Amino acid sequence: MSVFRACRRHHKTLQWSDALEARGLSSAEQAQLNYFRANAWSKRRPQHAQAWRWEQPAQREAILCLRRASTADGFAQLHRNSRCEILTNLGNELNTAGRMVEALEPWHTAPAIEPEFWMARGNRGRGLVRYGRSLYDDELVAIFFFYAHKDLAQAIEDAAKHPESGYAEARKYFEGTAVGRELQYLFHIDNSFGRASSG
């Protein structure tokens, strides 16, 4: 599908969302609608060179919609997995915007709602790895990688048990080459932490 056609499709999704909202929705339906709106805005985010622009209105709207969904009165009425999807996507969008610290809260909250929802834990692990790579202090890097290792390993294990709680593409990503290289290094760190704590 061309970029132009994709943009038109997502624009129509937003128009349909406005039309649905005008009919009057319950608080839970409104929260779900804002989740779908956020997905449409996220798909409209620019790619390649334009992704580095300082102003990112599509991403701003996606974060706003997810904030509205997660703080709506009807949020608690949604299915556990729907709540986890909203919170995980909010964490992902914040992390992509460079707001890693803010992303941790929704990433932490989702597994508390549904422990089997491994997507949140896997994305949190991925976020910790990326943040750790930007640090210059080796000791801080080791701490971030240590907790990333725990999150990614648990997510991969839970994905094997509960594949219905996430997407196959995400599972492959967590198990992929980049994660594999990180886990190989983190295994060494894990052992080092174990020796230090037992010494």
Secondary structure, 3 states (H helix, E strand, C coil): CCHHHHHHHHHHHHHHHHHHHHCCCCHHHHHHHHHHHHHHHHHCCCCHHHHHCCCCHHHHHHHHHHHHHHHCCCHHHCCHHHHHHHHHHHHHHHHHCCCHHHHHHHHHHHHHHCCCCHHHHHHHHHHHHHHHHCCCCHHHHHHHHHHHHHHHHHHHHHHHHCHHHCCHHHHHHHHCHHHHHHHHHHHHHHHHHHHHHHC
